[in-house]
Amino acid sequence: MAHIVDFKTVSTQGLESSPVANALAGLRANEARYFKNKYDHVFTVLPASEAKSTIDRVSEILRKERDIVIAARPLEATAFQVENVRMAYVFYESGLSINVMYSIDDEKKRAVGFKLSEGMEVPAELDSFKFARQKSKLAGTIRGSYFVIKGEY
């Protein structure tokens, strides 16, 4: 069952099994606030069991673009479109959040972003990436990185 991510009252609903559930919930709320403020989009997530196609799409892009397979278990995902950009997010039990930004009409605006919740280690499958730090009132310190998508999906 889908639920709206509330960025005013941060909840760990759906993320309870994560060892960094509070930080991951803050990270998820941070994303919800961004999309509400920038696009007036209500950020809604589904349990992984109900979001297989989104998780499969993100996994396919990671595998085909960089031969990356995420070891952590996905907990939630969402897919939506704002303006001319298709977005997909997967939130993993380890505290990792992966997003795919895929512009429909500008192939230069297609990328995969990784965000690490405060308190989690960099997963082995992402240790070749350099992560920048960002402060968030909702999520503490977020570490992020990305790569540009070259293929068509």
N, C-alpha and C positions, 0 to 999 in steps of 0.2 A: 504494500500500500504506500502510495506517494505521501510525502510530507513536506511542508514548506519550511525552509530553514529560516529561523527567527534570529536576526542579528542583534536584537535588543536584549533578549533573554537567551543566552547561549545554552544549548542543550546537547547532551551526548547521545540523544536518541538515535539508535541505529549504529552507534560507534562504540558501545559499551565494552566490547571484547578487545579493543585496542589498548595496549599498555600505556599509550599516551592519549587516551580518549578525550581528556579536557583540552589539550593542545590541538588535537585534530578537529574537535568541535569548534574551537576558536578559528582555526584555519578555514573551515567550511563556512562559518558565519562571516568571516572576512570577505570571502568570495561573494556571498549572498548580498552583503552590503554594497560591494562594488557594482554588481549588476543592477541593483535597485537604484542606486544613485546615478549611474551613467546612462542606463537604458530603460529605467522604470520596469525592469523584468523581475518577476517573483521567482526566486531560486528554489526549485522543487527537486527533491531527490527520491530515488526508488531504491529499495533493497537490491543487492546484487542479483538475487534470484529472479527479480522481475526486470532486470536491465541487461540481460545477456547480450543483446545486439550492440548496445553501446560499449560494453566491456570488450566484446569481440572486435569491434571496429578499432578501438584504442590499441588493443593488443596487436592487431594486424599491422597498424601503422608503425608501432614500435619495432616489431619483428622485421618488417620489410625495409624500413628506413635505416635502422641501426643494429639489427640483430639482437634486440633487447627483449628478454622475457622476465617479467616481474615475478619474483618468488612469493611475495606477500599475497594474502587472500583479499580480494576486493570485498568491501562491505556495502558500498552504495555507489550509485552512478546517476548521471543526468545528461540529457542531450537536448539542446534547444537552438533556436536561431534568433539572433539580434541583428537587426538591419540586414546586411548582406554577409554575415559571418555565422557559420555553423559552429557551435561550441559543444564539447563533450568533456565531462569530468568523471573521474573515477577516484574514489577515496578508499585507501587500503588500510588493512588492520595494523600495519607497521607504523602508520602515521603519514605515509606518503600520499600526496594528491597529484594526479596527472591530469592535465587539461590539453585538449586539442583545439586549436583555433584554426578554422579552415575557411578562408574567404572564398566566396562563390565566384567572384569575378576578378580577383587580383591574386595571381599565384605567388606574388612576393609577400603576401600576408597570410602565410600558412606556417604554423609552428606547433611544436609540442613543448609544454611547460611542465616542469617538475617543481613541487614545493614540499619541503620536509618540515614536519611539525617539530616544535621545540621538544627536545628530549630524545629524539630518535637519531640513530646513527645513519650515515649515508649507506644505502643498500649496496652490496657488492656489485650488482648489475649496473649501478650508476656511478661507480667510483672514478670513471674517466672524466666526469663532468666537474667543472668548477662551479661552486655555489656562492652566490652573493647573499648577503644578509639584509633583511628588511625588518623594521620594527612595526608591530601591529598592536593596537590597544586590545583587540579581541584575541589574538593568537600568540602574543609574546614575540619572540624572534623567529622569523620564517627564513629559511634558506631556500633560494630558488635558482633554477637554471633552465635552459631551453635549447632546442635545436630547430632549424628551419626544415620544413617538409619539402622534399624535392619531387616526390611522385604524385600521381593523381589518385584520389580516393573518393 
